[in-house]
């Protein structure tokens, strides 16, 4: 009877080892699947980042063009702006002199 128990205990140990190996293999397969999914997500994220960088580079180029155009326009507009400022300064001086004369006449 003791011998039967040892044989049964040995069979149980062998069965539990076999089950343990099956579980380890199943977990290994799940881990492999998860790693494959992680690589897919990583590749997808990299592609998304590349697309986003391309969009940002296009926007940066457009902003640089707009800035260059603005710089050219402001340089071209500087002569009329200076002339307008000089005229305004002259008109203000004339108005101050006229007001000063009127003020002196009222004394």
Phi and psi restraints in degrees (range 20) as a CNS / XPLOR table:
assign (resid 1 and name C) (resid 2 and name N)
       (resid 2 and name CA) (resid 2 and name C) 1.0 -64.4 20.0 2
assign (resid 2 and name N) (resid 2 and name CA)
       (resid 2 and name C) (resid 3 and name N) 1.0 -34.6 20.0 2
assign (resid 2 and name C) (resid 3 and name N)
       (resid 3 and name CA) (resid 3 and name C) 1.0 -67.3 20.0 2
assign (resid 3 and name N) (resid 3 and name CA)
       (resid 3 and name C) (resid 4 and name N) 1.0 -39.2 20.0 2
assign (resid 3 and name C) (resid 4 and name N)
       (resid 4 and name CA) (resid 4 and name C) 1.0 -62.5 20.0 2
assign (resid 4 and name N) (resid 4 and name CA)
       (resid 4 and name C) (resid 5 and name N) 1.0 -38.8 20.0 2
assign (resid 4 and name C) (resid 5 and name N)
       (resid 5 and name CA) (resid 5 and name C) 1.0 -63.5 20.0 2
assign (resid 5 and name N) (resid 5 and name CA)
       (resid 5 and name C) (resid 6 and name N) 1.0 -42.2 20.0 2
assign (resid 5 and name C) (resid 6 and name N)
       (resid 6 and name CA) (resid 6 and name C) 1.0 -64.2 20.0 2
assign (resid 6 and name N) (resid 6 and name CA)
       (resid 6 and name C) (resid 7 and name N) 1.0 -40.9 20.0 2
assign (resid 6 and name C) (resid 7 and name N)
       (resid 7 and name CA) (resid 7 and name C) 1.0 -65.8 20.0 2
assign (resid 7 and name N) (resid 7 and name CA)
       (resid 7 and name C) (resid 8 and name N) 1.0 -44.8 20.0 2
assign (resid 7 and name C) (resid 8 and name N)
       (resid 8 and name CA) (resid 8 and name C) 1.0 -64.4 20.0 2
assign (resid 8 and name N) (resid 8 and name CA)
       (resid 8 and name C) (resid 9 and name N) 1.0 -40.3 20.0 2
assign (resid 8 and name C) (resid 9 and name N)
       (resid 9 and name CA) (resid 9 and name C) 1.0 -64.7 20.0 2
assign (resid 9 and name N) (resid 9 and name CA)
       (resid 9 and name C) (resid 10 and name N) 1.0 -39.8 20.0 2
assign (resid 9 and name C) (resid 10 and name N)
       (resid 10 and name CA) (resid 10 and name C) 1.0 -64.7 20.0 2
assign (resid 10 and name N) (resid 10 and name CA)
       (resid 10 and name C) (resid 11 and name N) 1.0 -41.4 20.0 2
assign (resid 10 and name C) (resid 11 and name N)
       (resid 11 and name CA) (resid 11 and name C) 1.0 -65.3 20.0 2
assign (resid 11 and name N) (resid 11 and name CA)
       (resid 11 and name C) (resid 12 and name N) 1.0 -38.8 20.0 2
assign (resid 11 and name C) (resid 12 and name N)
       (resid 12 and name CA) (resid 12 and name C) 1.0 -64.7 20.0 2
assign (resid 12 and name N) (resid 12 and name CA)
       (resid 12 and name C) (resid 13 and name N) 1.0 -42.0 20.0 2
assign (resid 12 and name C) (resid 13 and name N)
       (resid 13 and name CA) (resid 13 and name C) 1.0 -62.7 20.0 2
assign (resid 13 and name N) (resid 13 and name CA)
       (resid 13 and name C) (resid 14 and name N) 1.0 -43.7 20.0 2
assign (resid 13 and name C) (resid 14 and name N)
       (resid 14 and name CA) (resid 14 and name C) 1.0 -63.8 20.0 2
assign (resid 14 and name N) (resid 14 and name CA)
       (resid 14 and name C) (resid 15 and name N) 1.0 -40.7 20.0 2
assign (resid 14 and name C) (resid 15 and name N)
       (resid 15 and name CA) (resid 15 and name C) 1.0 -66.4 20.0 2
assign (resid 15 and name N) (resid 15 and name CA)
       (resid 15 and name C) (resid 16 and name N) 1.0 -40.5 20.0 2
assign (resid 15 and name C) (resid 16 and name N)
       (resid 16 and name CA) (resid 16 and name C) 1.0 -68.6 20.0 2
assign (resid 16 and name N) (resid 16 and name CA)
       (resid 16 and name C) (resid 17 and name N) 1.0 -35.8 20.0 2
assign (resid 16 and name C) (resid 17 and name N)
       (resid 17 and name CA) (resid 17 and name C) 1.0 -64.2 20.0 2
assign (resid 17 and name N) (resid 17 and name CA)
       (resid 17 and name C) (resid 18 and name N) 1.0 -42.0 20.0 2
assign (resid 17 and name C) (resid 18 and name N)
       (resid 18 and name CA) (resid 18 and name C) 1.0 -62.8 20.0 2
assign (resid 18 and name N) (resid 18 and name CA)
       (resid 18 and name C) (resid 19 and name N) 1.0 -44.1 20.0 2
assign (resid 18 and name C) (resid 19 and name N)
       (resid 19 and name CA) (resid 19 and name C) 1.0 -63.0 20.0 2
assign (resid 19 and name N) (resid 19 and name CA)
       (resid 19 and name C) (resid 20 and name N) 1.0 -40.3 20.0 2
assign (resid 19 and name C) (resid 20 and name N)
       (resid 20 and name CA) (resid 20 and name C) 1.0 -62.7 20.0 2
assign (resid 20 and name N) (resid 20 and name CA)
       (resid 20 and name C) (resid 21 and name N) 1.0 -43.1 20.0 2
assign (resid 20 and name C) (resid 21 and name N)
       (resid 21 and name CA) (resid 21 and name C) 1.0 -63.5 20.0 2
assign (resid 21 and name N) (resid 21 and name CA)
       (resid 21 and name C) (resid 22 and name N) 1.0 -39.9 20.0 2
assign (resid 21 and name C) (resid 22 and name N)
       (resid 22 and name CA) (resid 22 and name C) 1.0 -62.7 20.0 2
assign (resid 22 and name N) (resid 22 and name CA)
       (resid 22 and name C) (resid 23 and name N) 1.0 -42.5 20.0 2
assign (resid 22 and name C) (resid 23 and name N)
       (resid 23 and name CA) (resid 23 and name C) 1.0 -65.0 20.0 2
assign (resid 23 and name N) (resid 23 and name CA)
       (resid 23 and name C) (resid 24 and name N) 1.0 -41.0 20.0 2
assign (resid 23 and name C) (resid 24 and name N)
       (resid 24 and name CA) (resid 24 and name C) 1.0 -63.3 20.0 2
assign (resid 24 and name N) (resid 24 and name CA)
       (resid 24 and name C) (resid 25 and name N) 1.0 -42.0 20.0 2
assign (resid 24 and name C) (resid 25 and name N)
       (resid 25 and name CA) (resid 25 and name C) 1.0 -64.6 20.0 2
assign (resid 25 and name N) (resid 25 and name CA)
       (resid 25 and name C) (resid 26 and name N) 1.0 -41.2 20.0 2
assign (resid 25 and name C) (resid 26 and name N)
       (resid 26 and name CA) (resid 26 and name C) 1.0 -63.4 20.0 2
assign (resid 26 and name N) (resid 26 and name CA)
       (resid 26 and name C) (resid 27 and name N) 1.0 -43.4 20.0 2
assign (resid 26 and name C) (resid 27 and name N)
       (resid 27 and name CA) (resid 27 and name C) 1.0 -64.7 20.0 2
assign (resid 27 and name N) (resid 27 and name CA)
       (resid 27 and name C) (resid 28 and name N) 1.0 -38.8 20.0 2
assign (resid 27 and name C) (resid 28 and name N)
       (resid 28 and name CA) (resid 28 and name C) 1.0 -61.7 20.0 2
assign (resid 28 and name N) (resid 28 and name CA)
       (resid 28 and name C) (resid 29 and name N) 1.0 -41.3 20.0 2
assign (resid 28 and name C) (resid 29 and name N)
       (resid 29 and name CA) (resid 29 and name C) 1.0 -65.0 20.0 2
assign (resid 29 and name N) (resid 29 and name CA)
       (resid 29 and name C) (resid 30 and name N) 1.0 -41.6 20.0 2
assign (resid 29 and name C) (resid 30 and name N)
       (resid 30 and name CA) (resid 30 and name C) 1.0 -63.0 20.0 2
assign (resid 30 and name N) (resid 30 and name CA)
       (resid 30 and name C) (resid 31 and name N) 1.0 -40.4 20.0 2
assign (resid 30 and name C) (resid 31 and name N)
       (resid 31 and name CA) (resid 31 and name C) 1.0 -64.5 20.0 2
assign (resid 31 and name N) (resid 31 and name CA)
       (resid 31 and name C) (resid 32 and name N) 1.0 -42.5 20.0 2
assign (resid 31 and name C) (resid 32 and name N)
       (resid 32 and name CA) (resid 32 and name C) 1.0 -61.1 20.0 2
assign (resid 32 and name N) (resid 32 and name CA)
       (resid 32 and name C) (resid 33 and name N) 1.0 -41.9 20.0 2
assign (resid 32 and name C) (resid 33 and name N)
       (resid 33 and name CA) (resid 33 and name C) 1.0 -63.8 20.0 2
assign (resid 33 and name N) (resid 33 and name CA)
       (resid 33 and name C) (resid 34 and name N) 1.0 -43.9 20.0 2
assign (resid 33 and name C) (resid 34 and name N)
       (resid 34 and name CA) (resid 34 and name C) 1.0 -62.8 20.0 2
assign (resid 34 and name N) (resid 34 and name CA)
       (resid 34 and name C) (resid 35 and name N) 1.0 -39.6 20.0 2
assign (resid 34 and name C) (resid 35 and name N)
       (resid 35 and name CA) (resid 35 and name C) 1.0 -64.5 20.0 2
assign (resid 35 and name N) (resid 35 and name CA)
       (resid 35 and name C) (resid 36 and name N) 1.0 -40.7 20.0 2
assign (resid 35 and name C) (resid 36 and name N)
       (resid 36 and name CA) (resid 36 and name C) 1.0 -63.3 20.0 2
assign (resid 36 and name N) (resid 36 and name CA)
       (resid 36 and name C) (resid 37 and name N) 1.0 -42.5 20.0 2
assign (resid 36 and name C) (resid 37 and name N)
       (resid 37 and name CA) (resid 37 and name C) 1.0 -64.0 20.0 2
assign (resid 37 and name N) (resid 37 and name CA)
       (resid 37 and name C) (resid 38 and name N) 1.0 -39.9 20.0 2
assign (resid 37 and name C) (resid 38 and name N)
       (resid 38 and name CA) (resid 38 and name C) 1.0 -63.1 20.0 2
assign (resid 38 and name N) (resid 38 and name CA)
       (resid 38 and name C) (resid 39 and name N) 1.0 -39.7 20.0 2
assign (resid 38 and name C) (resid 39 and name N)
       (resid 39 and name CA) (resid 39 and name C) 1.0 -65.6 20.0 2
assign (resid 39 and name N) (resid 39 and name CA)
       (resid 39 and name C) (resid 40 and name N) 1.0 -38.3 20.0 2
assign (resid 39 and name C) (resid 40 and name N)
       (resid 40 and name CA) (resid 40 and name C) 1.0 -62.3 20.0 2
assign (resid 40 and name N) (resid 40 and name CA)
       (resid 40 and name C) (resid 41 and name N) 1.0 -46.3 20.0 2
assign (resid 40 and name C) (resid 41 and name N)
       (resid 41 and name CA) (resid 41 and name C) 1.0 -63.3 20.0 2
assign (resid 41 and name N) (resid 41 and name CA)
       (resid 41 and name C) (resid 42 and name N) 1.0 -41.4 20.0 2
assign (resid 41 and name C) (resid 42 and name N)
       (resid 42 and name CA) (resid 42 and name C) 1.0 -62.1 20.0 2
assign (resid 42 and name N) (resid 42 and name CA)
       (resid 42 and name C) (resid 43 and name N) 1.0 -45.7 20.0 2
assign (resid 42 and name C) (resid 43 and name N)
       (resid 43 and name CA) (resid 43 and name C) 1.0 -64.0 20.0 2
assign (resid 43 and name N) (resid 43 and name CA)
       (resid 43 and name C) (resid 44 and name N) 1.0 -39.3 20.0 2
assign (resid 43 and name C) (resid 44 and name N)
       (resid 44 and name CA) (resid 44 and name C) 1.0 -64.8 20.0 2
assign (resid 44 and name N) (resid 44 and name CA)
       (resid 44 and name C) (resid 45 and name N) 1.0 -42.0 20.0 2
assign (resid 44 and name C) (resid 45 and name N)
       (resid 45 and name CA) (resid 45 and name C) 1.0 -64.6 20.0 2
assign (resid 45 and name N) (resid 45 and name CA)
       (resid 45 and name C) (resid 46 and name N) 1.0 -40.7 20.0 2
assign (resid 45 and name C) (resid 46 and name N)
       (resid 46 and name CA) (resid 46 and name C) 1.0 -63.0 20.0 2
assign (resid 46 and name N) (resid 46 and name CA)
       (resid 46 and name C) (resid 47 and name N) 1.0 -41.9 20.0 2
assign (resid 46 and name C) (resid 47 and name N)
       (resid 47 and name CA) (resid 47 and name C) 1.0 -63.4 20.0 2
assign (resid 47 and name N) (resid 47 and name CA)
       (resid 47 and name C) (resid 48 and name N) 1.0 -40.9 20.0 2
assign (resid 47 and name C) (resid 48 and name N)
       (resid 48 and name CA) (resid 48 and name C) 1.0 -63.0 20.0 2
assign (resid 48 and name N) (resid 48 and name CA)
       (resid 48 and name C) (resid 49 and name N) 1.0 -40.6 20.0 2
assign (resid 48 and name C) (resid 49 and name N)
       (resid 49 and name CA) (resid 49 and name C) 1.0 -65.4 20.0 2
assign (resid 49 and name N) (resid 49 and name CA)
       (resid 49 and name C) (resid 50 and name N) 1.0 -41.2 20.0 2
assign (resid 49 and name C) (resid 50 and name N)
       (resid 50 and name CA) (resid 50 and name C) 1.0 -62.7 20.0 2
assign (resid 50 and name N) (resid 50 and name CA)
       (resid 50 and name C) (resid 51 and name N) 1.0 -43.8 20.0 2
assign (resid 50 and name C) (resid 51 and name N)
       (resid 51 and name CA) (resid 51 and name C) 1.0 -61.2 20.0 2
assign (resid 51 and name N) (resid 51 and name CA)
       (resid 51 and name C) (resid 52 and name N) 1.0 -44.4 20.0 2
assign (resid 51 and name C) (resid 52 and name N)
       (resid 52 and name CA) (resid 52 and name C) 1.0 -64.0 20.0 2
assign (resid 52 and name N) (resid 52 and name CA)
       (resid 52 and name C) (resid 53 and name N) 1.0 -39.7 20.0 2
assign (resid 52 and name C) (resid 53 and name N)
       (resid 53 and name CA) (resid 53 and name C) 1.0 -64.3 20.0 2
assign (resid 53 and name N) (resid 53 and name CA)
       (resid 53 and name C) (resid 54 and name N) 1.0 -38.2 20.0 2
assign (resid 53 and name C) (resid 54 and name N)
       (resid 54 and name CA) (resid 54 and name C) 1.0 -63.6 20.0 2
assign (resid 54 and name N) (resid 54 and name CA)
       (resid 54 and name C) (resid 55 and name N) 1.0 -42.8 20.0 2
assign (resid 54 and name C) (resid 55 and name N)
       (resid 55 and name CA) (resid 55 and name C) 1.0 -62.5 20.0 2
assign (resid 55 and name N) (resid 55 and name CA)
       (resid 55 and name C) (resid 56 and name N) 1.0 -44.2 20.0 2
assign (resid 55 and name C) (resid 56 and name N)
       (resid 56 and name CA) (resid 56 and name C) 1.0 -65.0 20.0 2
assign (resid 56 and name N) (resid 56 and name CA)
       (resid 56 and name C) (resid 57 and name N) 1.0 -37.2 20.0 2
assign (resid 56 and name C) (resid 57 and name N)
       (resid 57 and name CA) (resid 57 and name C) 1.0 -65.9 20.0 2
assign (resid 57 and name N) (resid 57 and name CA)
       (resid 57 and name C) (resid 58 and name N) 1.0 -39.2 20.0 2
assign (resid 57 and name C) (resid 58 and name N)
       (resid 58 and name CA) (resid 58 and name C) 1.0 -63.6 20.0 2
assign (resid 58 and name N) (resid 58 and name CA)
       (resid 58 and name C) (resid 59 and name N) 1.0 -42.4 20.0 2
assign (resid 58 and name C) (resid 59 and name N)
       (resid 59 and name CA) (resid 59 and name C) 1.0 -64.2 20.0 2
assign (resid 59 and name N) (resid 59 and name CA)
       (resid 59 and name C) (resid 60 and name N) 1.0 -39.2 20.0 2
assign (resid 59 and name C) (resid 60 and name N)
       (resid 60 and name CA) (resid 60 and name C) 1.0 -64.2 20.0 2
assign (resid 60 and name N) (resid 60 and name CA)
       (resid 60 and name C) (resid 61 and name N) 1.0 -42.5 20.0 2
assign (resid 60 and name C) (resid 61 and name N)
       (resid 61 and name CA) (resid 61 and name C) 1.0 -62.9 20.0 2
assign (resid 61 and name N) (resid 61 and name CA)
       (resid 61 and name C) (resid 62 and name N) 1.0 -41.4 20.0 2
assign (resid 61 and name C) (resid 62 and name N)
       (resid 62 and name CA) (resid 62 and name C) 1.0 -64.1 20.0 2
assign (resid 62 and name N) (resid 62 and name CA)
       (resid 62 and name C) (resid 63 and name N) 1.0 -40.4 20.0 2
assign (resid 62 and name C) (resid 63 and name N)
       (resid 63 and name CA) (resid 63 and name C) 1.0 -65.8 20.0 2
assign (resid 63 and name N) (resid 63 and name CA)
       (resid 63 and name C) (resid 64 and name N) 1.0 -39.7 20.0 2
assign (resid 63 and name C) (resid 64 and name N)
       (resid 64 and name CA) (resid 64 and name C) 1.0 -64.1 20.0 2
assign (resid 64 and name N) (resid 64 and name CA)
       (resid 64 and name C) (resid 65 and name N) 1.0 -39.9 20.0 2
assign (resid 64 and name C) (resid 65 and name N)
       (resid 65 and name CA) (resid 65 and name C) 1.0 -64.0 20.0 2
assign (resid 65 and name N) (resid 65 and name CA)
       (resid 65 and name C) (resid 66 and name N) 1.0 -43.9 20.0 2
assign (resid 65 and name C) (resid 66 and name N)
       (resid 66 and name CA) (resid 66 and name C) 1.0 -63.2 20.0 2
assign (resid 66 and name N) (resid 66 and name CA)
       (resid 66 and name C) (resid 67 and name N) 1.0 -39.8 20.0 2
assign (resid 66 and name C) (resid 67 and name N)
       (resid 67 and name CA) (resid 67 and name C) 1.0 -65.8 20.0 2
assign (resid 67 and name N) (resid 67 and name CA)
       (resid 67 and name C) (resid 68 and name N) 1.0 -41.9 20.0 2
assign (resid 67 and name C) (resid 68 and name N)
       (resid 68 and name CA) (resid 68 and name C) 1.0 -64.2 20.0 2
assign (resid 68 and name N) (resid 68 and name CA)
       (resid 68 and name C) (resid 69 and name N) 1.0 -41.0 20.0 2
assign (resid 68 and name C) (resid 69 and name N)
       (resid 69 and name CA) (resid 69 and name C) 1.0 -63.3 20.0 2
assign (resid 69 and name N) (resid 69 and name CA)
       (resid 69 and name C) (resid 70 and name N) 1.0 -43.5 20.0 2
assign (resid 69 and name C) (resid 70 and name N)
       (resid 70 and name CA) (resid 70 and name C) 1.0 -61.5 20.0 2
assign (resid 70 and name N) (resid 70 and name CA)
       (resid 70 and name C) (resid 71 and name N) 1.0 -40.7 20.0 2
assign (resid 70 and name C) (resid 71 and name N)
       (resid 71 and name CA) (resid 71 and name C) 1.0 -62.9 20.0 2
assign (resid 71 and name N) (resid 71 and name CA)
       (resid 71 and name C) (resid 72 and name N) 1.0 -42.4 20.0 2
assign (resid 71 and name C) (resid 72 and name N)
       (resid 72 and name CA) (resid 72 and name C) 1.0 -65.4 20.0 2
assign (resid 72 and name N) (resid 72 and name CA)
       (resid 72 and name C) (resid 73 and name N) 1.0 -40.3 20.0 2
assign (resid 72 and name C) (resid 73 and name N)
       (resid 73 and name CA) (resid 73 and name C) 1.0 -67.4 20.0 2
assign (resid 73 and name N) (resid 73 and name CA)
       (resid 73 and name C) (resid 74 and name N) 1.0 -41.2 20.0 2
assign (resid 73 and name C) (resid 74 and name N)
       (resid 74 and name CA) (resid 74 and name C) 1.0 -68.5 20.0 2
assign (resid 74 and name N) (resid 74 and name CA)
       (resid 74 and name C) (resid 75 and name N) 1.0 -34.4 20.0 2
assign (resid 74 and name C) (resid 75 and name N)
       (resid 75 and name CA) (resid 75 and name C) 1.0 -66.9 20.0 2
assign (resid 75 and name N) (resid 75 and name CA)
       (resid 75 and name C) (resid 76 and name N) 1.0 -39.4 20.0 2
assign (resid 75 and name C) (resid 76 and name N)
       (resid 76 and name CA) (resid 76 and name C) 1.0 -71.0 20.0 2
assign (resid 76 and name N) (resid 76 and name CA)
       (resid 76 and name C) (resid 77 and name N) 1.0 -30.9 20.0 2
assign (resid 76 and name C) (resid 77 and name N)
       (resid 77 and name CA) (resid 77 and name C) 1.0 -85.5 20.0 2
assign (resid 77 and name N) (resid 77 and name CA)
       (resid 77 and name C) (resid 78 and name N) 1.0 -6.7 20.0 2
assign (resid 77 and name C) (resid 78 and name N)
       (resid 78 and name CA) (resid 78 and name C) 1.0 -67.4 20.0 2
assign (resid 78 and name N) (resid 78 and name CA)
       (resid 78 and name C) (resid 79 and name N) 1.0 -37.4 20.0 2
assign (resid 78 and name C) (resid 79 and name N)
       (resid 79 and name CA) (resid 79 and name C) 1.0 -63.2 20.0 2
assign (resid 79 and name N) (resid 79 and name CA)
       (resid 79 and name C) (resid 80 and name N) 1.0 -49.9 20.0 2
assign (resid 79 and name C) (resid 80 and name N)
       (resid 80 and name CA) (resid 80 and name C) 1.0 -64.2 20.0 2
assign (resid 80 and name N) (resid 80 and name CA)
       (resid 80 and name C) (resid 81 and name N) 1.0 -32.8 20.0 2
assign (resid 80 and name C) (resid 81 and name N)
       (resid 81 and name CA) (resid 81 and name C) 1.0 -65.6 20.0 2
assign (resid 81 and name N) (resid 81 and name CA)
       (resid 81 and name C) (resid 82 and name N) 1.0 -44.9 20.0 2
assign (resid 81 and name C) (resid 82 and name N)
       (resid 82 and name CA) (resid 82 and name C) 1.0 -63.8 20.0 2
assign (resid 82 and name N) (resid 82 and name CA)
       (resid 82 and name C) (resid 83 and name N) 1.0 -42.9 20.0 2
assign (resid 82 and name C) (resid 83 and name N)
       (resid 83 and name CA) (resid 83 and name C) 1.0 -62.4 20.0 2
assign (resid 83 and name N) (resid 83 and name CA)
       (resid 83 and name C) (resid 84 and name N) 1.0 -41.8 20.0 2
assign (resid 83 and name C) (resid 84 and name N)
       (resid 84 and name CA) (resid 84 and name C) 1.0 -63.7 20.0 2
assign (resid 84 and name N) (resid 84 and name CA)
       (resid 84 and name C) (resid 85 and name N) 1.0 -41.3 20.0 2
assign (resid 84 and name C) (resid 85 and name N)
       (resid 85 and name CA) (resid 85 and name C) 1.0 -65.1 20.0 2
assign (resid 85 and name N) (resid 85 and name CA)
       (resid 85 and name C) (resid 86 and name N) 1.0 -40.3 20.0 2
assign (resid 85 and name C) (resid 86 and name N)
       (resid 86 and name CA) (resid 86 and name C) 1.0 -64.7 20.0 2
assign (resid 86 and name N) (resid 86 and name CA)
       (resid 86 and name C) (resid 87 and name N) 1.0 -40.8 20.0 2
assign (resid 86 and name C) (resid 87 and name N)
       (resid 87 and name CA) (resid 87 and name C) 1.0 -64.2 20.0 2
assign (resid 87 and name N) (resid 87 and name CA)
       (resid 87 and name C) (resid 88 and name N) 1.0 -43.7 20.0 2
assign (resid 87 and name C) (resid 88 and name N)
       (resid 88 and name CA) (resid 88 and name C) 1.0 -62.6 20.0 2
assign (resid 88 and name N) (resid 88 and name CA)
       (resid 88 and name C) (resid 89 and name N) 1.0 -41.6 20.0 2
assign (resid 88 and name C) (resid 89 and name N)
       (resid 89 and name CA) (resid 89 and name C) 1.0 -64.0 20.0 2
assign (resid 89 and name N) (resid 89 and name CA)
       (resid 89 and name C) (resid 90 and name N) 1.0 -41.8 20.0 2
assign (resid 89 and name C) (resid 90 and name N)
       (resid 90 and name CA) (resid 90 and name C) 1.0 -62.9 20.0 2
assign (resid 90 and name N) (resid 90 and name CA)
       (resid 90 and name C) (resid 91 and name N) 1.0 -45.4 20.0 2
assign (resid 90 and name C) (resid 91 and name N)
       (resid 91 and name CA) (resid 91 and name C) 1.0 -63.1 20.0 2
assign (resid 91 and name N) (resid 91 and name CA)
       (resid 91 and name C) (resid 92 and name N) 1.0 -38.8 20.0 2
assign (resid 91 and name C) (resid 92 and name N)
       (resid 92 and name CA) (resid 92 and name C) 1.0 -65.5 20.0 2
assign (resid 92 and name N) (resid 92 and name CA)
       (resid 92 and name C) (resid 93 and name N) 1.0 -41.2 20.0 2
assign (resid 92 and name C) (resid 93 and name N)
       (resid 93 and name CA) (resid 93 and name C) 1.0 -61.6 20.0 2
assign (resid 93 and name N) (resid 93 and name CA)
       (resid 93 and name C) (resid 94 and name N) 1.0 -43.1 20.0 2
assign (resid 93 and name C) (resid 94 and name N)
       (resid 94 and name CA) (resid 94 and name C) 1.0 -62.2 20.0 2
assign (resid 94 and name N) (resid 94 and name CA)
       (resid 94 and name C) (resid 95 and name N) 1.0 -44.1 20.0 2
assign (resid 94 and name C) (resid 95 and name N)
       (resid 95 and name CA) (resid 95 and name C) 1.0 -64.5 20.0 2
assign (resid 95 and name N) (resid 95 and name CA)
       (resid 95 and name C) (resid 96 and name N) 1.0 -38.8 20.0 2
assign (resid 95 and name C) (resid 96 and name N)
       (resid 96 and name CA) (resid 96 and name C) 1.0 -66.0 20.0 2
assign (resid 96 and name N) (resid 96 and name CA)
       (resid 96 and name C) (resid 97 and name N) 1.0 -42.8 20.0 2
assign (resid 96 and name C) (resid 97 and name N)
       (resid 97 and name CA) (resid 97 and name C) 1.0 -63.3 20.0 2
assign (resid 97 and name N) (resid 97 and name CA)
       (resid 97 and name C) (resid 98 and name N) 1.0 -41.9 20.0 2
assign (resid 97 and name C) (resid 98 and name N)
       (resid 98 and name CA) (resid 98 and name C) 1.0 -63.5 20.0 2
assign (resid 98 and name N) (resid 98 and name CA)
       (resid 98 and name C) (resid 99 and name N) 1.0 -44.0 20.0 2
assign (resid 98 and name C) (resid 99 and name N)
       (resid 99 and name CA) (resid 99 and name C) 1.0 -63.5 20.0 2
assign (resid 99 and name N) (resid 99 and name CA)
       (resid 99 and name C) (resid 100 and name N) 1.0 -38.0 20.0 2
assign (resid 99 and name C) (resid 100 and name N)
       (resid 100 and name CA) (resid 100 and name C) 1.0 -64.3 20.0 2
assign (resid 100 and name N) (resid 100 and name CA)
       (resid 100 and name C) (resid 101 and name N) 1.0 -43.1 20.0 2
assign (resid 100 and name C) (resid 101 and name N)
       (resid 101 and name CA) (resid 101 and name C) 1.0 -61.4 20.0 2
assign (resid 101 and name N) (resid 101 and name CA)
       (resid 101 and name C) (resid 102 and name N) 1.0 -45.8 20.0 2
assign (resid 101 and name C) (resid 102 and name N)
       (resid 102 and name CA) (resid 102 and name C) 1.0 -61.6 20.0 2
assign (resid 102 and name N) (resid 102 and name CA)
       (resid 102 and name C) (resid 103 and name N) 1.0 -39.0 20.0 2
assign (resid 102 and name C) (resid 103 and name N)
       (resid 103 and name CA) (resid 103 and name C) 1.0 -65.3 20.0 2
assign (resid 103 and name N) (resid 103 and name CA)
       (resid 103 and name C) (resid 104 and name N) 1.0 -42.2 20.0 2
assign (resid 103 and name C) (resid 104 and name N)
       (resid 104 and name CA) (resid 104 and name C) 1.0 -67.8 20.0 2
assign (resid 104 and name N) (resid 104 and name CA)
       (resid 104 and name C) (resid 105 and name N) 1.0 -32.7 20.0 2
assign (resid 104 and name C) (resid 105 and name N)
       (resid 105 and name CA) (resid 105 and name C) 1.0 -72.0 20.0 2
assign (resid 105 and name N) (resid 105 and name CA)
       (resid 105 and name C) (resid 106 and name N) 1.0 -26.7 20.0 2
assign (resid 105 and name C) (resid 106 and name N)
       (resid 106 and name CA) (resid 106 and name C) 1.0 -80.9 20.0 2
assign (resid 106 and name N) (resid 106 and name CA)
       (resid 106 and name C) (resid 107 and name N) 1.0 -10.1 20.0 2
